[in-house]
Amino acid sequence: MAGSAGNRAAVTPVRIPLIVGGSVKPVVDRVYPLGKAGEALRRLIEDRPFGKVVLAG
């Protein structure tokens, strides 16, 4: 299921049932509060995290 943003529409219908069903879960590297958005952006640019960097409000 690897892909780029360019073909996201083609694979999304396949992914949605897997995510909703709980068999596929996103890998989250770190969660930042909205007030630390700058720090989160630095993490993305400088550290190249393995999983997603999430901003939570």
Secondary structure, 3 states (H helix, E strand, C coil): CCCCHHHHHHHHHHHHHHHHCCCCCCCEEEEEEHHHHHHHHHHHHHHCCCCEEEEEC
